[in-house]
Amino acid sequence: MRLGVYLPPFGELADPRVLADLAAEAEGAGFDGVFVWDHVVRPQRPGLPVCDAWIALAAIAAATRTVRFGPRVTPLSRRRPHEVARQSVALDQLGGGRFVLGVGLGSNTGGELTALGEESDPRARARLLDESLEVITSLWSGAVVDHRGPHFQVDGLRFLPRPVQVPRIPIWVATQSLHRAPLRRAARFDGCCPEASPSDLVAMLDIIGEYRGDLDGFAVAVAGTADKDPDEYRAAGATWWLVQVPEISSRSQASTVIRDAADRLIGAGR
């Protein structure tokens, strides 16, 4: 199992320089990855500073050399797929082929989507997600793309450069239930970011495995608080354990979580 840190870009951490420093600290402590929440605002916490996740990821790419990094997850329903295609390739270049694109429906927690006029219906967001993924992966190919869908259009354009990673940047899809549609979506790509108990994760991976044929090379990135033991998730099939820094943390508190988790998980050789 690979180990990562999951950083909330809020409060004192709403500064890309701070997030980059924490990422470098995590890399130095032996972690394999650094991932960030992707939110524009937190309406349930008025006045809370929020950092743009993608600018933070650029800072993290420049400040590190070995860790994988990416958003966990970005709601593609509020993004333009051609912009995500461009930005993700740039991040892959900055990191020398270490970027991972985590995607999902997003949630309307506290009115985060509706307060900005974004799509709030989950089924509509799912349709936007699927079409966005089709556009993004087509543009990554470097081939001429012609796409006319219900939401997006590409008229004979070719996007270069291609990603550093071959055949493309890995895509990890959020999964939160045993509903077939999100599991089928995850199975088409390279990994999942599940929100599930260990027993539910076993069931999720059984279904994903049915769709894929096998789970060889399929990433399963579970996030949990520092006090949780990852062993049950490892046994259930998780390939990544992301130590989740509390949503509201000072810089020093986040540093402590990283150090303590490194001592407990990496120092113990787990």
LUMDREN-536812 format. One line per 3 residues: number of its first residue (from 1); for each residue x, y, z of N, C-alpha, C. Coordinates in Angstrom, 1 decimal, padded with zeros to 4 digits. Layout:
N
NUM) X,Y,Z,X,Y,Z,X,Y,Z  ...
END
This chain:
270
1) 000.8,-001.2,000.0,000.0,000.0,000.0,000.9,001.2,000.0  000.5,002.2,-000.9,001.3,003.4,-000.9,000.6,004.4,000.0  001.4,005.4,000.5,000.9,006.3,001.5,000.9,007.8,001.0
4) -000.1,008.5,001.3,-000.2,009.9,000.8,-000.7,010.8,001.9  -000.7,012.1,001.7,-001.3,013.1,002.6,-002.4,013.8,001.8  -003.4,014.1,002.5,-004.6,014.7,001.9,-004.8,016.1,002.6
7) -004.5,017.1,001.9,-004.5,018.5,002.4,-005.7,019.3,002.1  -006.3,019.9,003.1,-007.5,020.9,002.9,-006.9,022.3,002.7  -007.2,022.9,001.6,-006.6,024.2,001.3,-007.5,025.4,001.9
10) -007.7,025.3,003.2,-008.5,026.3,003.9,-007.8,026.9,005.0  -008.3,028.1,005.5,-007.7,028.7,006.7,-006.3,029.1,006.5  -005.4,028.7,007.4,-004.0,029.0,007.3,-003.4,028.2,006.1
13) -004.0,027.2,005.6,-003.5,026.4,004.5,-004.0,027.0,003.1  -004.7,028.1,003.2,-005.2,028.7,001.9,-004.2,029.6,001.3  -003.0,029.1,001.2,-001.9,029.8,000.6,-001.0,028.7,-000.1
16) -000.9,028.9,-001.4,-000.2,027.8,-002.2,001.3,027.6,-001.7  001.9,028.6,-001.1,003.2,028.5,-000.6,003.2,027.6,000.6  002.2,027.7,001.5,002.1,026.8,002.6,001.9,025.4,002.2
19) 001.0,025.2,001.3,000.7,023.8,000.8,001.9,023.2,000.1  002.7,024.0,-000.6,003.9,023.5,-001.2,004.9,023.1,-000.2  005.0,023.9,000.9,006.0,023.5,002.0,005.6,022.2,002.6
22) 004.2,022.1,002.9,003.7,020.9,003.5,004.0,019.6,002.6  003.8,019.8,001.3,004.0,018.8,000.4,005.5,018.3,000.4  006.4,019.3,000.4,007.8,019.0,000.4,008.1,018.3,001.7
25) 007.5,018.7,002.8,007.7,018.0,004.1,007.2,016.6,004.0  006.1,016.3,003.4,005.5,015.0,003.3,006.5,014.1,002.4  007.0,014.7,001.4,007.9,014.0,000.5,009.1,013.6,001.3
28) 009.7,014.5,002.0,010.9,014.3,002.8,010.7,013.2,003.9  009.4,013.1,004.4,009.1,012.1,005.4,008.9,010.7,004.8  008.8,010.6,003.5,008.7,009.3,002.9,007.4,009.0,002.3
31) 006.4,010.0,002.3,005.1,009.7,001.6,005.3,009.6,000.1  004.3,008.9,-000.5,004.3,008.6,-001.9,003.5,009.6,-002.7  002.6,010.3,-002.0,001.7,011.2,-002.7,001.2,012.4,-001.9
34) 000.7,013.4,-002.5,000.1,014.6,-001.8,-001.1,015.0,-002.7  -002.3,015.0,-002.0,-003.5,015.4,-002.7,-004.2,016.5,-002.0  -005.0,017.3,-002.7,-005.7,018.4,-002.1,-007.2,018.3,-002.4
37) -008.0,018.9,-001.5,-009.4,019.1,-001.7,-009.5,020.1,-002.8  -010.6,020.0,-003.6,-010.9,021.0,-004.7,-012.2,021.7,-004.4  -012.2,022.9,-003.8,-013.4,023.6,-003.5,-013.2,025.1,-003.9
40) -014.3,025.8,-004.3,-014.2,027.2,-004.6,-014.5,028.0,-003.3  -015.5,027.5,-002.5,-016.0,028.3,-001.4,-016.5,027.2,-000.4  -016.6,027.6,000.9,-017.2,026.7,001.9,-018.3,027.5,002.6
43) -019.5,027.5,002.0,-020.6,028.4,002.5,-021.0,028.1,003.9  -020.8,026.9,004.4,-021.1,026.6,005.8,-020.1,027.2,006.8  -019.0,027.7,006.2,-018.0,028.4,007.1,-017.8,029.8,006.5
46) -018.7,030.7,006.7,-018.5,032.1,006.2,-017.2,032.7,006.6  -016.6,033.3,005.6,-015.3,034.0,005.9,-014.1,033.1,005.9  -014.3,031.8,005.6,-013.1,030.9,005.6,-012.3,031.2,004.4
49) -011.0,031.5,004.5,-010.1,031.6,003.3,-010.0,030.2,002.6  -010.0,030.3,001.3,-010.0,029.1,000.4,-008.9,029.3,-000.7  -008.1,028.3,-000.9,-007.0,028.4,-001.9,-007.5,027.7,-003.2
52) -007.2,028.2,-004.4,-007.5,027.5,-005.6,-006.6,026.3,-005.7  -007.3,025.1,-005.8,-006.6,023.9,-005.7,-005.6,023.7,-006.8  -005.9,024.2,-008.0,-005.1,024.0,-009.2,-003.8,024.8,-009.2
55) -003.9,026.0,-008.6,-002.7,026.9,-008.4,-001.9,026.2,-007.4  -002.5,025.7,-006.3,-001.8,025.0,-005.3,-001.0,023.8,-005.8  -001.7,023.1,-006.7,-001.0,021.9,-007.3,000.2,022.3,-008.2
58) 000.2,023.4,-008.8,001.3,023.9,-009.5,002.5,024.2,-008.6  002.2,024.8,-007.4,003.2,025.0,-006.4,003.8,023.7,-005.9  002.9,022.8,-005.7,003.3,021.5,-005.1,004.2,020.8,-006.2
61) 003.8,020.8,-007.4,004.7,020.2,-008.5,006.1,020.8,-008.5  006.2,022.1,-008.3,007.5,022.8,-008.4,008.3,022.5,-007.1  007.6,022.2,-006.0,008.3,022.1,-004.7,008.7,020.6,-004.4
64) 008.3,019.7,-005.2,008.6,018.3,-005.0,009.2,017.6,-006.2  009.7,016.4,-005.9,010.4,015.7,-007.0,009.9,014.3,-007.2  009.3,013.6,-006.2,008.9,012.2,-006.4,007.5,011.9,-006.1
67) 006.8,012.7,-005.3,005.4,012.3,-004.9,004.4,012.5,-006.1  003.5,011.6,-006.2,002.3,011.8,-007.0,001.4,012.9,-006.4  000.7,013.6,-007.2,-000.1,014.7,-006.7,-001.3,015.0,-007.6
70) -002.3,015.5,-007.0,-003.5,015.8,-007.8,-004.7,016.2,-006.9  -005.8,016.6,-007.5,-007.0,016.9,-006.8,-007.8,015.6,-006.4  -008.3,015.6,-005.2,-009.2,014.5,-004.8,-010.5,015.1,-004.2
73) -011.4,015.4,-005.0,-011.5,015.2,-006.5,-012.0,016.6,-007.0  -011.8,016.8,-008.3,-012.3,018.0,-009.0,-013.7,017.7,-009.6  -014.7,018.5,-009.3,-016.0,018.3,-009.9,-016.1,018.8,-011.3
76) -016.0,018.0,-012.2,-015.9,018.4,-013.6,-017.2,019.1,-014.1  -018.3,019.0,-013.4,-019.5,019.7,-013.9,-019.3,021.2,-013.8  -018.4,021.7,-013.0,-018.2,023.2,-012.9,-016.9,023.6,-013.6
79) -016.3,022.7,-014.4,-015.1,023.1,-015.2,-015.4,023.0,-016.7  -014.6,023.7,-017.5,-014.6,023.5,-018.9,-013.6,022.5,-019.3  -014.0,021.4,-020.0,-013.1,020.3,-020.2,-011.8,020.6,-021.0
82) -011.9,021.6,-021.9,-010.7,022.0,-022.6,-009.7,022.7,-021.7  -010.2,023.4,-020.7,-009.3,024.1,-019.8,-008.7,023.0,-018.9  -009.5,022.1,-018.4,-008.9,021.0,-017.6,-007.8,020.2,-018.4
85) -008.1,020.0,-019.7,-007.1,019.3,-020.5,-005.8,020.0,-020.5  -005.9,021.3,-020.8,-004.7,022.1,-020.9,-003.9,022.2,-019.5  -004.7,022.5,-018.4,-004.1,022.6,-017.1,-003.5,021.3,-016.6
88) -004.1,020.2,-016.9,-003.6,019.0,-016.4,-002.3,018.6,-017.1  -002.2,018.8,-018.4,-001.0,018.6,-019.1,000.1,019.4,-018.6  -000.2,020.7,-018.3,000.9,021.6,-017.8,001.3,021.1,-016.4
91) 000.4,020.6,-015.6,000.8,020.1,-014.3,001.6,018.8,-014.5  001.3,018.0,-015.4,002.1,016.8,-015.7,003.5,017.1,-016.1  003.6,018.2,-016.9,004.9,018.6,-017.3,005.7,019.2,-016.1
94) 005.1,020.0,-015.3,005.7,020.6,-014.2,006.3,019.5,-013.2  005.5,018.4,-013.1,005.8,017.4,-012.2,006.6,016.2,-012.8  006.9,016.4,-014.1,007.7,015.3,-014.8,007.0,014.0,-014.8
97) 005.6,014.0,-015.0,004.9,012.8,-015.1,004.4,012.2,-013.8  004.0,013.1,-012.9,003.5,012.6,-011.6,002.1,013.0,-011.3  001.4,013.7,-012.2,000.1,014.2,-011.9,-001.0,013.1,-012.0
100) -002.0,013.1,-011.1,-003.2,012.3,-011.2,-004.4,013.1,-011.2  -005.3,012.9,-012.1,-006.6,013.6,-012.2,-007.7,012.9,-011.4  -008.0,013.3,-010.2,-009.2,012.8,-009.5,-010.4,013.6,-009.9
103) -011.5,012.8,-010.3,-012.7,013.5,-010.7,-013.9,012.9,-010.0  -015.0,013.7,-010.0,-016.3,013.3,-009.4,-017.4,014.2,-009.7  -018.5,013.9,-009.1,-019.7,014.8,-009.3,-019.6,016.0,-008.5
106) -018.9,016.0,-007.4,-018.9,017.1,-006.4,-020.2,017.0,-005.6  -020.3,017.9,-004.6,-021.5,017.9,-003.8,-021.9,019.4,-003.6  -023.2,019.5,-003.2,-023.7,020.9,-003.0,-023.7,021.2,-001.5
109) -022.7,020.7,-000.8,-022.7,020.9,000.7,-022.7,022.4,001.0  -023.7,022.8,001.8,-023.9,024.2,002.2,-024.3,025.1,001.1  -024.7,024.5,-000.1,-025.0,025.3,-001.2,-023.9,025.8,-002.0
112) -022.8,025.0,-002.0,-021.5,025.4,-002.7,-021.7,025.6,-004.2  -022.6,024.7,-004.8,-022.8,024.8,-006.2,-023.9,025.8,-006.5  -025.0,025.7,-005.9,-026.2,026.6,-006.2,-025.8,028.0,-005.9
115) -025.0,028.3,-004.9,-024.7,029.7,-004.6,-023.9,030.4,-005.7  -023.3,029.6,-006.6,-022.6,030.1,-007.8,-023.3,029.8,-009.1  -024.5,029.4,-009.0,-025.3,029.1,-010.2,-024.9,027.8,-011.0
118) -024.2,026.9,-010.3,-023.7,025.7,-010.9,-024.9,024.6,-010.9  -024.7,023.6,-011.7,-025.7,022.5,-011.8,-025.8,021.8,-010.4  -027.0,021.6,-009.9,-027.2,021.0,-008.6,-027.7,019.6,-008.7
121) -028.3,019.2,-009.8,-029.0,017.9,-010.0,-027.9,016.9,-010.2  -027.8,015.8,-009.4,-026.7,014.8,-009.5,-026.7,014.1,-010.8  -027.9,013.8,-011.4,-027.9,013.1,-012.7,-027.4,014.0,-013.8
124) -027.7,015.3,-013.7,-027.2,016.2,-014.7,-025.7,016.4,-014.6  -025.2,016.4,-013.3,-023.8,016.5,-013.1,-023.1,015.2,-013.6  -023.7,014.1,-013.5,-023.1,012.9,-014.0,-023.0,012.9,-015.5
127) -024.0,013.4,-016.2,-023.9,013.5,-017.6,-022.8,014.5,-018.0  -022.6,015.6,-017.3,-021.5,016.5,-017.6,-020.2,015.9,-017.3  -020.1,015.1,-016.3,-018.9,014.4,-015.9,-018.5,013.5,-017.0
130) -019.4,012.7,-017.5,-019.1,011.7,-018.5,-018.6,012.3,-019.8  -019.4,013.4,-020.3,-019.0,014.0,-021.5,-017.6,014.8,-021.3  -017.4,015.4,-020.2,-016.2,016.0,-019.9,-015.0,015.1,-020.1
133) -015.1,013.9,-019.5,-014.1,012.9,-019.5,-013.8,012.5,-021.0  -014.8,012.4,-021.8,-014.7,012.0,-023.2,-013.9,013.1,-023.9  -014.2,014.4,-023.6,-013.5,015.5,-024.3,-012.0,015.5,-023.8
136) -011.8,015.5,-022.5,-010.5,015.6,-022.0,-009.6,014.5,-022.5  -010.0,013.2,-022.5,-009.1,012.2,-022.9,-008.9,012.2,-024.4  -009.9,012.7,-025.2,-009.7,012.9,-026.6,-008.6,014.0,-026.9
139) -008.7,015.1,-026.2,-007.7,016.2,-026.3,-006.3,015.8,-025.9  -006.2,015.0,-024.9,-004.9,014.5,-024.4,-004.2,013.6,-025.5  -005.0,013.0,-026.4,-004.4,012.1,-027.4,-003.5,012.8,-028.3
142) -003.6,014.1,-028.5,-002.8,014.8,-029.5,-003.4,014.6,-030.9  -004.4,013.9,-031.1,-005.0,013.7,-032.4,-006.0,014.9,-032.7  -006.5,015.0,-033.9,-007.5,016.0,-034.2,-008.8,015.5,-033.6
145) -009.5,016.4,-032.9,-010.7,016.0,-032.2,-011.9,016.8,-032.8  -012.9,016.0,-033.1,-014.2,016.5,-033.5,-015.2,016.0,-032.5  -015.8,016.8,-031.8,-016.8,016.4,-030.8,-018.0,017.4,-030.8
148) -019.1,016.8,-030.9,-020.4,017.6,-030.8,-021.3,016.9,-029.9  -021.3,017.2,-028.6,-022.2,016.6,-027.7,-023.2,017.5,-027.2  -024.0,017.1,-026.2,-025.1,017.9,-025.7,-024.6,019.1,-024.9
151) -023.4,019.1,-024.5,-022.9,020.2,-023.6,-021.6,020.9,-024.2  -020.8,020.1,-024.9,-019.5,020.6,-025.3,-019.3,020.4,-026.8  -018.4,021.2,-027.4,-018.1,021.2,-028.8,-016.6,021.4,-029.0
154) -016.0,020.5,-029.9,-014.6,020.7,-030.3,-014.7,020.5,-031.9  -014.3,021.5,-032.6,-014.3,021.4,-034.1,-012.9,021.3,-034.7  -012.5,020.1,-034.8,-011.3,019.8,-035.6,-010.0,020.4,-035.0
157) -009.9,020.3,-033.7,-008.8,020.9,-033.0,-007.8,019.8,-032.5  -006.5,020.2,-032.5,-005.5,019.3,-032.0,-004.8,020.0,-030.8  -004.8,019.3,-029.7,-004.1,019.9,-028.5,-002.7,019.3,-028.3
160) -001.7,020.1,-028.4,-000.3,019.7,-028.1,000.2,020.7,-027.1  001.1,020.3,-026.2,001.7,018.9,-026.1,000.8,017.9,-025.5  001.1,016.6,-025.7,000.5,015.5,-025.0,001.0,015.4,-023.6
163) 000.3,014.7,-022.7,000.8,014.5,-021.4,002.2,013.8,-021.4  002.9,014.0,-020.4,004.2,013.3,-020.2,003.9,011.8,-020.0  002.9,011.5,-019.3,002.6,010.1,-019.0,002.0,009.4,-020.2
166) 002.4,008.1,-020.4,001.9,007.3,-021.5,001.1,006.1,-020.9  000.0,005.8,-021.4,-000.7,006.4,-022.6,-001.4,007.7,-022.3  -001.6,008.0,-021.0,-002.2,009.3,-020.6,-002.1,009.5,-019.1
169) -002.5,010.7,-018.6,-002.6,010.9,-017.2,-003.6,010.0,-016.5  -003.2,009.4,-015.4,-004.2,008.5,-014.7,-005.4,009.3,-014.2  -006.6,008.7,-014.3,-007.8,009.3,-013.9,-008.4,008.4,-012.8
172) -008.6,009.0,-011.6,-009.2,008.3,-010.5,-010.6,008.9,-010.3  -011.6,008.0,-010.2,-013.0,008.5,-010.1,-013.6,008.3,-008.7  -014.3,009.3,-008.2,-014.9,009.2,-006.9,-016.1,008.2,-007.0
175) -016.2,007.3,-005.9,-017.3,006.4,-005.8,-017.7,006.4,-004.3  -019.0,006.5,-004.1,-019.6,006.7,-002.8,-020.7,005.7,-002.5  -021.0,004.8,-003.4,-022.1,003.9,-003.1,-021.9,002.7,-004.0
178) -022.8,001.7,-003.9,-022.8,000.5,-004.7,-023.6,000.7,-006.0  -024.0,001.9,-006.3,-024.8,002.1,-007.5,-023.9,001.8,-008.7  -024.4,001.2,-009.7,-023.6,000.6,-010.8,-023.0,001.7,-011.6
181) -023.7,002.9,-011.8,-023.2,003.9,-012.8,-021.9,004.4,-012.4  -021.7,004.9,-011.2,-020.3,005.4,-010.8,-019.2,004.3,-010.8  -019.6,003.1,-010.5,-018.6,002.0,-010.5,-018.3,001.6,-011.9
184) -019.2,001.7,-012.8,-019.0,001.4,-014.2,-018.0,002.5,-014.8  -018.3,003.8,-014.4,-017.5,004.9,-014.8,-016.0,004.7,-014.3  -015.9,004.3,-013.0,-014.5,004.1,-012.5,-013.8,003.0,-013.2
187) -014.5,002.0,-013.5,-013.9,000.8,-014.2,-013.3,001.2,-015.6  -013.8,002.2,-016.2,-013.3,002.6,-017.5,-011.9,003.3,-017.4  -011.6,003.7,-016.2,-010.4,004.5,-016.0,-009.3,003.8,-015.1
190) -008.6,004.5,-014.3,-007.4,004.0,-013.8,-007.4,003.8,-012.3  -008.5,004.2,-011.6,-008.6,004.1,-010.2,-009.8,004.7,-009.7  -010.0,004.5,-008.4,-011.2,005.1,-007.7,-010.8,005.8,-006.4
193) -011.6,006.7,-006.0,-011.5,007.4,-004.7,-012.7,007.1,-003.9  -012.8,006.0,-003.2,-014.0,005.5,-002.5,-014.2,006.2,-001.2  -015.5,006.4,-000.9,-015.9,006.8,000.4,-016.8,005.6,000.9
196) -016.2,004.7,001.6,-016.9,003.5,002.0,-016.2,002.8,003.2  -017.0,002.0,003.8,-016.5,001.1,004.9,-015.6,000.0,004.2  -014.8,-000.7,005.0,-014.0,-001.8,004.3,-014.9,-002.8,003.7
199) -016.0,-003.2,004.3,-016.9,-004.2,003.7,-017.5,-003.7,002.4  -018.0,-002.4,002.4,-018.5,-001.8,001.2,-017.4,-001.7,000.1  -016.2,-001.5,000.5,-015.1,-001.4,-000.5,-014.9,-002.7,-001.2
202) -015.0,-003.8,-000.4,-014.9,-005.1,-001.1,-016.0,-005.3,-002.1  -017.2,-004.9,-001.8,-018.3,-005.0,-002.7,-018.1,-004.1,-003.9  -017.6,-002.9,-003.7,-017.4,-002.0,-004.8,-016.3,-002.6,-005.8
205) -015.3,-003.1,-005.2,-014.2,-003.6,-006.1,-014.6,-004.9,-006.8  -015.5,-005.7,-006.2,-016.0,-006.8,-006.9,-016.7,-006.4,-008.2  -017.6,-005.4,-008.0,-018.3,-004.9,-009.2,-017.4,-004.3,-010.2
208) -016.5,-003.4,-009.8,-015.5,-002.8,-010.7,-014.7,-003.9,-011.4  -014.3,-004.9,-010.7,-013.6,-006.0,-011.3,-014.4,-006.8,-012.3  -015.7,-006.9,-012.1,-016.6,-007.5,-013.1,-016.5,-006.7,-014.4
211) -016.6,-005.4,-014.3,-016.6,-004.6,-015.5,-015.3,-004.6,-016.2  -014.2,-004.5,-015.4,-012.8,-004.5,-016.0,-012.3,-005.8,-016.5  -012.7,-006.9,-015.8,-012.2,-008.2,-016.0,-011.2,-008.5,-014.9
214) -010.4,-007.5,-014.5,-009.5,-007.7,-013.3,-009.2,-006.3,-012.8  -008.4,-006.3,-011.7,-008.1,-005.1,-011.0,-006.6,-004.8,-011.1  -005.9,-005.4,-012.0,-004.5,-005.2,-012.2,-004.2,-003.8,-012.5
217) -003.3,-003.2,-011.7,-002.9,-001.8,-011.9,-004.0,-000.8,-011.6  -005.1,-001.2,-011.0,-006.2,-000.3,-010.7,-005.9,000.3,-009.3  -005.8,001.7,-009.2,-005.5,002.4,-007.9,-006.8,002.5,-007.1
220) -006.7,002.3,-005.8,-007.8,002.5,-004.9,-007.4,003.4,-003.8  -007.7,004.6,-003.8,-007.2,005.7,-002.9,-008.2,006.0,-001.9  -008.0,005.5,-000.7,-008.9,005.7,000.5,-008.3,006.8,001.3
223) -009.1,007.7,001.8,-008.6,008.8,002.7,-009.2,008.5,004.1  -008.4,008.7,005.1,-008.9,008.5,006.5,-008.1,009.4,007.4  -008.7,009.7,008.6,-008.1,010.6,009.6,-006.8,009.9,010.2
226) -006.0,010.6,010.8,-004.7,010.1,011.2,-004.8,009.1,012.3  -006.0,009.0,013.0,-006.1,008.1,014.1,-006.6,006.7,013.6  -007.0,006.6,012.3,-007.5,005.4,011.8,-006.4,004.4,011.3
229) -006.7,003.1,011.5,-005.7,002.1,011.0,-006.1,001.7,009.6  -005.1,001.8,008.7,-005.4,001.4,007.3,-005.5,-000.1,007.0  -005.1,-000.9,008.0,-005.0,-002.3,007.7,-006.3,-003.0,007.1
232) -007.5,-002.6,007.7,-008.7,-003.1,007.2,-008.9,-002.8,005.7  -008.6,-001.5,005.4,-008.7,-001.1,004.0,-007.7,-001.8,003.1  -006.5,-002.0,003.6,-005.5,-002.7,002.8,-006.1,-004.1,002.5
235) -006.6,-004.8,003.5,-007.2,-006.1,003.3,-008.4,-006.1,002.3  -009.1,-005.0,002.3,-010.3,-004.9,001.4,-009.9,-004.6,000.0  -008.6,-004.2,-000.2,-008.2,-003.9,-001.6,-007.7,-002.5,-001.9
238) -007.6,-001.7,-000.8,-007.0,-000.3,-001.1,-005.5,-000.4,-001.4  -005.1,000.4,-002.4,-003.7,000.4,-002.8,-003.0,001.7,-002.3  -003.9,002.7,-001.9,-003.4,004.0,-001.4,-004.1,004.2,-000.1
241) -003.4,004.7,000.9,-004.0,005.3,002.1,-003.5,006.7,002.3  -004.5,007.6,002.2,-004.2,009.1,002.3,-004.6,009.6,003.7  -003.6,010.0,004.4,-003.8,010.6,005.7,-004.4,011.9,005.6
244) -005.6,012.1,006.1,-006.4,013.3,006.0,-006.1,014.3,007.1  -005.6,015.4,006.7,-005.4,016.5,007.6,-006.8,017.1,007.9  -007.1,017.4,009.2,-008.4,018.0,009.5,-008.7,019.2,008.7
247) -010.0,019.4,008.4,-010.5,020.4,007.5,-010.0,021.8,007.9  -010.0,022.1,009.2,-009.5,023.4,009.7,-008.3,023.1,010.5  -007.2,023.4,010.0,-005.9,023.1,010.7,-005.0,024.3,010.5
250) -004.2,024.6,011.5,-003.1,025.5,011.3,-001.9,024.9,010.6  -001.0,025.7,010.2,000.2,025.1,009.5,000.9,024.2,010.4  001.1,024.5,011.7,001.8,023.7,012.6,001.0,022.4,012.9
253) -000.3,022.5,013.0,-001.1,021.3,013.2,-000.9,020.3,012.0  -001.0,020.9,010.8,-000.8,020.0,009.7,000.5,019.3,009.6  001.6,020.1,010.0,002.9,019.5,010.1,003.0,018.4,011.1
256) 002.3,018.6,012.2,002.4,017.6,013.2,001.7,016.3,012.7  000.5,016.4,012.1,-000.1,015.3,011.5,000.8,014.5,010.6  001.5,015.2,009.7,002.4,014.6,008.7,003.5,013.9,009.4
259) 004.1,014.5,010.4,005.2,013.9,011.1,004.8,012.7,011.9  003.7,012.8,012.6,003.2,011.7,013.4,002.8,010.5,012.5  002.1,010.8,011.4,001.7,009.7,010.5,002.9,009.0,009.9
262) 003.9,009.8,009.6,005.2,009.2,009.0,005.8,008.3,010.1  005.9,008.7,011.3,006.4,007.9,012.4,005.7,006.6,012.5  004.3,006.7,012.5,003.5,005.6,012.8,003.4,004.6,011.6
265) 003.3,005.1,010.4,003.0,004.3,009.2,004.3,004.0,008.4  005.1,005.0,008.2,006.4,004.8,007.4,007.5,004.2,008.3  007.6,004.8,009.5,008.7,004.4,010.4,008.5,002.9,010.8
268) 007.2,002.5,010.9,006.9,001.1,011.3,006.9,000.2,010.1  007.2,000.7,008.9,007.3,-000.1,007.7,006.0,-000.7,007.3  004.9,000.0,007.5,003.6,-000.5,007.1,003.2,-000.1,005.6
END
